Amino acid sequence: MTPLRQRMLEDMQLRGLAARTQVAYVAAVAQLAQHYGKSPEQIGEEELRQYFLYLTNVKGASASSCTVALCAIKFLYQQTLRRPWTILEFVRPPHTRRLPAVLSVEEVGQVLSLVRRPRLRICLSTIYACGLRLREGVHLQVGDIDSDRMMVHVHQGKGAKDRYVPLPERTLTQLRQYWLVHRHPRWLFPTTPPPGQPPSAATGPLKERTLQLAFTTAVKASGLQKHVSIHTLRHSWATHLLEAGVNLRLIQIWLGHSSLKTTAIYTHLTRDAEGQATAVINRVMDGLVW
C-alpha cells in the first residue's frame, strides 16, 4: 500500500466515513491513477477536467458512478492533499431521478414462496416485513428483537444510524420457530458452520451474496418481468404502508431517512394516489364544454 493511500484511508477513518464508502473511494482514486498511469499527486487540474469528460463522454459512466468518483477525488485532493482546486467545485455529475420498481403484495408473496431454503425465505420475509436493507437483514442478532415492545432494533444502519422498526407478530413467530432450528447465541441468520459442527457454531452471519442469488432465482422462476432486487422489498414495504394510510413521517423514521423528501418518492408509487389523481382528472375533463 502506498503512503498516499494509507494517508487517505486514515483521513477517511478520522472523518468517520463508513467502511463501504472508504472502499468505494479508494477504488475510484485507483481508477484515476490507472487512467493516467501515475500517482494522483502528479495529476494536474486540467487532467482532472479531462478525466471527468472521459467518464461522461467516452466511458459512459452512470450518474451514481460519476458522483462517487467526484466525491472520492475531492476528498483526496481537498482533505488529504490540501489542494482546493476550482475544477472540483465546477464539476457536476448528470442528475437523474428514476422511480424504483415496486412489487405488489401478491407479487412479494409469489417471489418469497419460490425461495426453497427456509432460512433464506425467512430472512427475505423479515427484510420485507420490517423494511430493512440487505445488510441490516443478514446482520440481525438475537438481542435485536424486542418482543415486549414488538420492535426490531436496527444497529448502525446507513449513515451509522440506529433506529427501531415495528415487528409484525407473524414475523416474530417465524423467527422464533427458525431460531429453534439452529439456536445460535448471536445471529438470527447464521452462515453455514464449519464441517462437522452444529449450526450454533457458525462464525458469522449469512452471506449477502447467498441471499441475493436466492432472490434472483426466485424472481426468474416467478416469471416477473420487472427489474428488481432485494432492495425492492424495502421499496415495496414503504409503498404498501403508505397505501394502507400510514403517516409518511412514521415511514420516514422507520426507513431511517434523514429527509422527508427522500421518503416522499413513495407518494409517486402508490396505486391509491394514482387512482385519486385519475378520478380528479376525469372530473375536470367531464366538466369541460367543447
LODO-815495 format. One record per residue (C-alpha): residue in three letters; x negated, y negated, z. Coordinates in Angstrom, 1 decimal. Layout:
+------+--------+--------+--------+
| tinu |      x |      y |      z |
+------+--------+--------+--------+
|  ala |      X |      Y |      Z |
...
+------+--------+--------+--------+
***
This chain:
+------+--------+--------+--------+
| tinu |      x |      y |      z |
+------+--------+--------+--------+
|  met |    0.0 |    0.0 |    0.0 |
|  thr |   -1.4 |   -3.4 |   -1.0 |
|  pro |   -1.9 |   -6.1 |    1.7 |
|  leu |    0.7 |   -8.3 |   -0.1 |
|  arg |    3.4 |   -5.6 |    0.0 |
|  gln |    2.6 |   -4.9 |    3.7 |
|  arg |    2.9 |   -8.6 |    4.5 |
|  met |    6.2 |   -8.8 |    2.6 |
|  leu |    7.6 |   -5.8 |    4.5 |
|  glu |    6.6 |   -7.3 |    7.8 |
|  asp |    8.2 |  -10.6 |    6.9 |
|  met |   11.4 |   -8.8 |    5.9 |
|  gln |   11.4 |   -7.0 |    9.2 |
|  leu |   10.9 |  -10.2 |   11.1 |
|  arg |   13.9 |  -11.7 |    9.3 |
|  gly |   16.0 |   -8.7 |   10.2 |
|  leu |   16.8 |   -7.6 |    6.7 |
|  ala |   18.4 |   -4.1 |    6.5 |
|  ala |   16.2 |   -1.2 |    5.6 |
|  arg |   18.1 |   -0.7 |    2.3 |
|  thr |   17.6 |   -4.3 |    1.4 |
|  gln |   13.9 |   -4.0 |    2.1 |
|  val |   13.6 |   -1.0 |   -0.2 |
|  ala |   15.5 |   -2.9 |   -3.0 |
|  tyr |   13.4 |   -6.0 |   -2.7 |
|  val |   10.1 |   -4.1 |   -2.8 |
|  ala |   11.3 |   -2.2 |   -5.9 |
|  ala |   12.3 |   -5.4 |   -7.6 |
|  val |    9.0 |   -7.1 |   -6.9 |
|  ala |    7.2 |   -3.9 |   -8.1 |
|  gln |    9.1 |   -4.1 |  -11.4 |
|  leu |    7.9 |   -7.7 |  -11.8 |
|  ala |    4.3 |   -6.7 |  -11.2 |
|  gln |    4.6 |   -3.8 |  -13.6 |
|  his |    6.1 |   -6.0 |  -16.3 |
|  tyr |    3.1 |   -8.3 |  -16.3 |
|  gly |    0.5 |   -5.7 |  -15.3 |
|  lys |   -0.9 |   -7.8 |  -12.4 |
|  ser |   -0.3 |   -8.8 |   -8.8 |
|  pro |    2.6 |  -11.2 |   -8.2 |
|  glu |    0.1 |  -13.6 |   -6.6 |
|  gln |   -1.3 |  -14.1 |  -10.1 |
|  ile |    2.0 |  -14.7 |  -11.8 |
|  gly |    2.8 |  -18.3 |  -12.6 |
|  glu |    6.1 |  -20.2 |  -12.7 |
|  glu |    6.5 |  -20.1 |  -16.5 |
|  glu |    6.0 |  -16.4 |  -16.4 |
|  leu |    8.8 |  -16.1 |  -13.8 |
|  arg |   11.0 |  -18.1 |  -16.1 |
|  gln |   10.3 |  -15.8 |  -19.0 |
|  tyr |   10.9 |  -12.7 |  -16.8 |
|  phe |   14.4 |  -13.7 |  -15.9 |
|  leu |   15.2 |  -14.4 |  -19.5 |
|  tyr |   13.8 |  -11.0 |  -20.3 |
|  leu |   16.1 |   -9.4 |  -17.7 |
|  thr |   19.1 |  -11.1 |  -19.1 |
|  asn |   18.5 |  -11.1 |  -22.9 |
|  val |   16.3 |   -8.1 |  -23.5 |
|  lys |   16.8 |   -5.6 |  -20.7 |
|  gly |   20.5 |   -6.5 |  -20.4 |
|  ala |   20.4 |   -6.1 |  -16.6 |
|  ser |   23.7 |   -6.4 |  -14.8 |
|  ala |   24.6 |   -9.4 |  -12.7 |
|  ser |   24.0 |   -7.4 |   -9.5 |
|  ser |   20.5 |   -6.3 |  -10.7 |
|  cys |   19.6 |   -9.9 |  -11.6 |
|  thr |   20.8 |  -11.1 |   -8.2 |
|  val |   18.7 |   -8.5 |   -6.4 |
|  ala |   15.6 |   -9.4 |   -8.5 |
|  leu |   16.1 |  -13.1 |   -7.8 |
|  cys |   16.6 |  -12.7 |   -4.1 |
|  ala |   13.6 |  -10.4 |   -3.8 |
|  ile |   11.3 |  -12.6 |   -5.8 |
|  lys |   12.5 |  -15.8 |   -4.0 |
|  phe |   11.7 |  -14.0 |   -0.7 |
|  leu |    8.2 |  -13.1 |   -1.8 |
|  tyr |    7.2 |  -16.5 |   -3.2 |
|  gln |    9.0 |  -18.7 |   -0.7 |
|  gln |    8.7 |  -16.7 |    2.5 |
|  thr |    5.6 |  -14.6 |    2.2 |
|  leu |    3.5 |  -16.6 |   -0.3 |
|  arg |    5.0 |  -20.0 |    0.7 |
|  arg |    5.4 |  -21.2 |   -2.8 |
|  pro |    8.7 |  -23.2 |   -3.1 |
|  trp |    8.8 |  -23.1 |   -6.9 |
|  thr |   11.6 |  -25.1 |   -8.7 |
|  ile |   12.4 |  -22.4 |  -11.2 |
|  leu |   13.6 |  -20.1 |   -8.4 |
|  glu |   16.2 |  -22.6 |   -7.5 |
|  phe |   17.2 |  -23.2 |  -11.1 |
|  val |   17.8 |  -19.5 |  -12.0 |
|  arg |   21.4 |  -18.4 |  -11.5 |
|  pro |   22.4 |  -14.8 |  -12.5 |
|  pro |   25.5 |  -14.4 |  -14.6 |
|  his |   28.6 |  -14.3 |  -12.3 |
|  thr |   31.1 |  -11.5 |  -12.9 |
|  arg |   34.0 |  -10.5 |  -10.8 |
|  arg |   35.7 |   -7.3 |  -11.6 |
|  leu |   38.6 |   -5.8 |   -9.7 |
|  pro |   37.8 |   -2.5 |   -8.1 |
|  ala |   39.6 |    0.7 |   -9.1 |
|  val |   42.3 |    1.9 |   -6.7 |
|  leu |   43.9 |    5.3 |   -6.2 |
|  ser |   47.5 |    5.7 |   -5.2 |
|  val |   48.3 |    7.6 |   -2.0 |
|  glu |   49.3 |   10.6 |   -4.2 |
|  glu |   46.0 |   10.4 |   -6.1 |
|  val |   44.0 |   10.3 |   -2.9 |
|  gly |   45.8 |   13.4 |   -1.7 |
|  gln |   45.3 |   15.1 |   -5.1 |
|  val |   41.5 |   14.5 |   -5.1 |
|  leu |   41.0 |   15.5 |   -1.4 |
|  ser |   42.9 |   18.7 |   -1.9 |
|  leu |   40.4 |   19.7 |   -4.6 |
|  val |   37.4 |   19.4 |   -2.3 |
|  arg |   36.8 |   23.1 |   -1.4 |
|  arg |   34.4 |   22.9 |    1.6 |
|  pro |   36.3 |   21.9 |    4.8 |
|  arg |   33.6 |   19.8 |    6.3 |
|  leu |   33.3 |   17.7 |    3.1 |
|  arg |   37.1 |   17.4 |    2.8 |
|  ile |   37.5 |   16.3 |    6.4 |
|  cys |   34.6 |   13.8 |    6.1 |
|  leu |   36.2 |   12.3 |    2.9 |
|  ser |   39.6 |   12.3 |    4.6 |
|  thr |   38.1 |   10.4 |    7.6 |
|  ile |   36.4 |    7.9 |    5.3 |
|  tyr |   39.8 |    7.1 |    3.7 |
|  ala |   41.8 |    7.2 |    6.9 |
|  cys |   39.5 |    4.7 |    8.6 |
|  gly |   38.4 |    2.6 |    5.6 |
|  leu |   34.8 |    3.5 |    6.1 |
|  arg |   31.8 |    3.1 |    3.8 |
|  leu |   30.0 |    6.3 |    2.7 |
|  arg |   27.0 |    5.8 |    5.1 |
|  glu |   29.4 |    4.9 |    8.0 |
|  gly |   31.3 |    8.1 |    7.4 |
|  val |   28.5 |   10.6 |    7.4 |
|  his |   26.8 |    8.9 |   10.4 |
|  leu |   29.8 |    9.1 |   12.7 |
|  gln |   28.9 |   10.5 |   16.1 |
|  val |   31.0 |   12.3 |   18.7 |
|  gly |   30.7 |    9.4 |   21.0 |
|  asp |   32.2 |    7.0 |   18.4 |
|  ile |   35.6 |    8.5 |   18.8 |
|  asp |   37.7 |    6.7 |   21.4 |
|  ser |   40.8 |    9.0 |   21.7 |
|  asp |   42.2 |    6.9 |   24.6 |
|  arg |   42.5 |    3.8 |   22.5 |
|  met |   42.8 |    5.7 |   19.2 |
|  met |   39.9 |    3.7 |   17.7 |
|  val |   36.6 |    4.6 |   16.0 |
|  his |   33.5 |    2.6 |   16.9 |
|  val |   31.5 |    1.9 |   13.7 |
|  his |   27.9 |    1.2 |   14.7 |
|  gln |   25.6 |   -1.0 |   12.6 |
|  gly |   27.8 |   -1.3 |    9.5 |
|  lys |   26.9 |   -3.6 |    6.6 |
|  gly |   25.1 |   -6.6 |    7.9 |
|  ala |   24.2 |   -4.7 |   11.1 |
|  lys |   27.6 |   -5.4 |   12.5 |
|  asp |   29.6 |   -3.2 |   14.9 |
|  arg |   33.4 |   -3.0 |   14.6 |
|  tyr |   36.4 |   -0.9 |   15.7 |
|  val |   38.9 |    0.6 |   13.3 |
|  pro |   42.2 |    2.4 |   14.0 |
|  leu |   42.1 |    6.2 |   14.3 |
|  pro |   45.2 |    8.0 |   12.9 |
|  glu |   46.5 |   10.8 |   15.1 |
|  arg |   46.2 |   13.3 |   12.2 |
|  thr |   42.6 |   12.4 |   11.7 |
|  leu |   41.8 |   12.9 |   15.4 |
|  thr |   43.4 |   16.3 |   15.2 |
|  gln |   41.3 |   17.3 |   12.2 |
|  leu |   38.1 |   16.0 |   13.8 |
|  arg |   38.8 |   18.0 |   17.0 |
|  gln |   39.5 |   21.2 |   15.1 |
|  tyr |   36.4 |   20.8 |   12.9 |
|  trp |   34.2 |   20.0 |   15.8 |
|  leu |   35.1 |   23.3 |   17.4 |
|  val |   33.5 |   25.0 |   14.4 |
|  his |   30.0 |   23.5 |   14.8 |
|  arg |   30.1 |   21.9 |   18.4 |
|  his |   27.2 |   19.7 |   17.5 |
|  pro |   26.3 |   17.5 |   20.6 |
|  arg |   25.8 |   14.4 |   18.5 |
|  trp |   27.0 |   14.4 |   14.9 |
|  leu |   30.6 |   14.8 |   13.8 |
|  phe |   29.4 |   15.9 |   10.4 |
|  pro |   26.1 |   17.6 |   10.8 |
|  thr |   23.9 |   18.7 |    7.9 |
|  thr |   23.1 |   22.3 |    7.2 |
|  pro |   21.0 |   23.7 |   10.2 |
|  pro |   17.6 |   25.4 |    9.7 |
|  pro |   17.7 |   29.0 |    8.6 |
|  gly |   18.9 |   31.4 |   11.3 |
|  gln |   20.0 |   28.5 |   13.6 |
|  pro |   23.6 |   27.8 |   14.7 |
|  pro |   25.4 |   24.7 |   13.3 |
|  ser |   24.8 |   22.9 |   16.6 |
|  ala |   21.1 |   23.0 |   15.9 |
|  ala |   21.4 |   20.7 |   12.8 |
|  thr |   18.7 |   18.0 |   12.9 |
|  gly |   20.7 |   15.2 |   11.3 |
|  pro |   24.0 |   14.1 |    9.7 |
|  leu |   25.5 |   15.3 |    6.4 |
|  lys |   23.6 |   14.1 |    3.3 |
|  glu |   25.3 |   11.3 |    1.4 |
|  arg |   24.4 |   12.9 |   -1.9 |
|  thr |   26.1 |   16.2 |   -0.9 |
|  leu |   29.3 |   14.3 |   -0.3 |
|  gln |   29.0 |   12.3 |   -3.5 |
|  leu |   28.7 |   15.4 |   -5.6 |
|  ala |   31.7 |   17.0 |   -3.9 |
|  phe |   33.8 |   13.9 |   -4.5 |
|  thr |   32.7 |   13.6 |   -8.2 |
|  thr |   33.5 |   17.3 |   -8.8 |
|  ala |   37.0 |   16.9 |   -7.3 |
|  val |   37.8 |   13.8 |   -9.4 |
|  lys |   36.8 |   15.6 |  -12.6 |
|  ala |   38.9 |   18.6 |  -11.6 |
|  ser |   41.9 |   16.3 |  -10.9 |
|  gly |   41.9 |   15.0 |  -14.5 |
|  leu |   42.0 |   11.4 |  -13.3 |
|  gln |   40.6 |    9.0 |  -16.0 |
|  lys |   39.8 |    6.2 |  -13.5 |
|  his |   36.1 |    5.4 |  -12.8 |
|  val |   36.0 |    5.9 |   -9.1 |
|  ser |   33.5 |    6.7 |   -6.3 |
|  ile |   33.7 |    7.4 |   -2.6 |
|  his |   33.8 |    3.6 |   -2.0 |
|  thr |   37.1 |    3.7 |   -4.0 |
|  leu |   38.7 |    5.4 |   -0.9 |
|  arg |   37.9 |    2.3 |    1.1 |
|  his |   39.4 |    0.0 |   -1.6 |
|  ser |   42.5 |    2.2 |   -1.7 |
|  trp |   42.9 |    2.3 |    2.1 |
|  ala |   42.8 |   -1.5 |    2.3 |
|  thr |   45.3 |   -1.8 |   -0.6 |
|  his |   47.7 |    0.7 |    0.8 |
|  leu |   47.6 |   -1.1 |    4.2 |
|  leu |   48.4 |   -4.4 |    2.5 |
|  glu |   51.2 |   -2.8 |    0.6 |
|  ala |   52.6 |   -1.5 |    3.8 |
|  gly |   52.8 |   -5.0 |    5.2 |
|  val |   49.6 |   -5.0 |    7.5 |
|  asn |   48.3 |   -8.5 |    8.1 |
|  leu |   45.4 |   -9.4 |    5.8 |
|  arg |   43.4 |  -10.8 |    8.7 |
|  leu |   43.6 |   -7.5 |   10.5 |
|  ile |   42.4 |   -5.7 |    7.4 |
|  gln |   39.5 |   -8.1 |    7.2 |
|  ile |   38.4 |   -7.3 |   10.7 |
|  trp |   38.8 |   -3.5 |   10.2 |
|  leu |   36.8 |   -3.7 |    7.0 |
|  gly |   34.1 |   -5.8 |    8.6 |
|  his |   34.3 |   -8.6 |    6.1 |
|  ser |   32.7 |  -11.9 |    7.2 |
|  ser |   35.0 |  -13.9 |    4.9 |
|  leu |   38.7 |  -13.6 |    4.3 |
|  lys |   38.0 |  -14.4 |    0.7 |
|  thr |   36.4 |  -11.1 |    0.3 |
|  thr |   39.4 |   -9.3 |    1.6 |
|  ala |   41.8 |  -11.4 |   -0.4 |
|  ile |   40.8 |   -9.5 |   -3.5 |
|  tyr |   43.2 |   -6.7 |   -2.4 |
|  thr |   46.1 |   -9.0 |   -2.9 |
|  his |   45.5 |   -8.7 |   -6.7 |
|  leu |   45.6 |   -4.9 |   -6.4 |
|  thr |   48.9 |   -4.3 |   -4.6 |
|  arg |   51.9 |   -3.0 |   -6.6 |
|  asp |   54.3 |   -4.9 |   -4.4 |
|  ala |   52.6 |   -8.2 |   -5.2 |
|  glu |   52.7 |   -7.4 |   -8.9 |
|  gly |   56.4 |   -6.4 |   -8.7 |
|  gln |   57.3 |   -9.6 |   -6.8 |
|  ala |   55.4 |  -11.7 |   -9.3 |
|  thr |   57.1 |   -9.9 |  -12.3 |
|  ala |   60.5 |  -10.5 |  -10.7 |
|  val |   59.8 |  -14.2 |  -10.4 |
|  ile |   58.6 |  -14.4 |  -14.0 |
|  asn |   61.8 |  -12.6 |  -15.2 |
|  arg |   64.0 |  -15.0 |  -13.2 |
|  val |   62.2 |  -18.0 |  -14.7 |
|  met |   62.5 |  -16.7 |  -18.2 |
|  asp |   66.2 |  -15.8 |  -17.8 |
|  gly |   66.8 |  -19.5 |  -16.8 |
|  leu |   65.3 |  -20.9 |  -19.9 |
|  val |   67.6 |  -22.3 |  -22.6 |
|  trp |   66.4 |  -21.6 |  -26.1 |
+------+--------+--------+--------+
***
